[in-house]
Amino acid sequence: MKKLAIPFFLVLFAISLTHCSKNNTPAVPATPDLKELLLKDFPLSEVTYRDISITDPVIENGQEKTPGKILISIPYSHRSLQVSLKQFDSKDGRYAISPSIGVAQNFANSPITYTVSFNSNPALKLRYQVTVVYGGEPYSEKANIIGFSFEKSQNPALGATIEATKVVDYENSSEAAIYVIVPAGTDFSKLVPTVTYEAAKLYYRTDGSLEYYKPGAVVNFKYPARYQLQAENSLGVKSKLYEVIVDVKDPIQFEQTSFITQKVKTGNGSNSQLFANAITWTNVGNRPITAMLPAEYIEKTLLVGMSPTLNVITTNLVNPVSGTIGVLPGEKGKADVKVLQTSQQASFTTKAIFKPVFRFDNQVITALPSPNRVEALYNPVSITINSTVEN
C-alpha cells in the first residue's frame, strides 16, 4: 500500500489548531471562596478618617455565620456623619458592593450594613456593619476663655467660690487679662483655678513654653510668678494670651487711720514744712505699688480768705527704696507730709483719698494716668492728717 506524503505546512497547521483548542477550553468553575470578599479598607469620599478598625465576618462551611464590623472615626472638624464609600476593588468586575461607591449614608443614628458579593453568584456574600463616629479633639471654631474661678471645693481655705472680677480682651493688643480679687490673707501660692472656655484646646504657661492645661493643678499666683492661658480652636487658630492677675481689694494698709504732725511755725504762706517718711503703710496686695498722689482731699480745714482748692496739708505715698519699680508685696512704704507755713495760727485737718488702679502695661498698682489698659480693681484708701500752725 502506498503511503501518502503530508506536506509539512499542513502538519504545522494541525499542531496550531490543537494548541488553540486546548487554550480556549472553558475552565470548570469552582465554588468561589468567601474569603476573597474580605475588606481590607473602607476609605471615605468626604473626609480622611482618623482611625479604622475592621473585624472580619465569621465564616463556617462556606457561609457567613456572623457579619463583620467596621468602626471608623473621623475628625470633629468634618461636622457631618453623612459620608460615602470612596473606592472598592471589584477585581475587574468579579465583586460588587452595596450600597455602592459614592452613595452617601447617614451614620448618625446606627450602623449601616454593607454587602460584598460575587457577581457570578450574588448569593455568596459577606456583610459588614459599618459605624462612623467622631474621634480626637472636640471641634470648635472659637478660641475664647469665658470664665475663671477658684472653686470652694478645690480651695478649702477659701470661704466661698470666687469668680473672676472681669475677663478683658484688650483691643489692638496681642494680650488679654483675667482679674480675680480674693480675700485678704489668701495664700497666693496655693490656688487651684477652674477655667471655662470655648475652644478645642487650652494651654497654660508659668515660665517657658505653653503646655496643655491641667485641671485641678495647684498654681502659684504669688508675685513675681506669672500665669498665662491661651485657647486654640480646631483649625489651630489661637486666642490672645490671657494674663491672670490675682490680688486683694485693699492692697494699701496704713498703720494708723490718722496722723498728727509736729507743730509748724507760721510763715508768709510761700513755704511748707516737710515731714519726710512720716507715715508707714504696708503693701498687703500681690503687685508692686508705685509712688502715688491722692486723688482728692476732703473734710479739710480751709484757710480764711483763700481759695477752697488750696490744701494746707498735702501728702503722697513714696517708695523708700530708690531704683525699684515700687513697694513690693509684703514690704513697707512711706508717705511724706507737707504743711503750708501760713500766717494764720490755727489747727488744720484733711483727709487724703488715694484711688489705686492696676496698670496692665507694667503690672503695677498706681494712680498715674495711662491711656489704656487700666483697671479700677481696688477700694479707695484714706488717712486723716492733723497739724497745728503757730508761732
Secondary structure, DSSP 4 states (H G I P E B T S, - for coil): -PPPPPPHHHHHHHHHHHHHHHHTSPPPPPPPPGGGG--S---BSSS--SEEEEEPPEEETTEEEE-EEEEEEEEGGG---EE-B-----TTTTEEEESPTT--EE-SSS-EEEEEEESS-TTSEEEEEEEEEEESSPP-S--EEEEEEE-TTT-TTSSS-EE-SEEE--TTSSEEEEEEE--TT--TTSB--EEEEESSEEEEESSSS-EE--TT--B--STT---EEEEE-TTS-B-PEEEEEEE-S--EEES-SEEEPPPEE---SS-EEEEEEEEEEEE-SSS-B--B--SEEESPPPPTTS-TT--SEEEEEE-SSTTSSSBPTT-EEEEEEEEE--SS-EEEEEEEEE--EEETTTTEEE-S--SS-EE--S--EEEEEEEEEE-
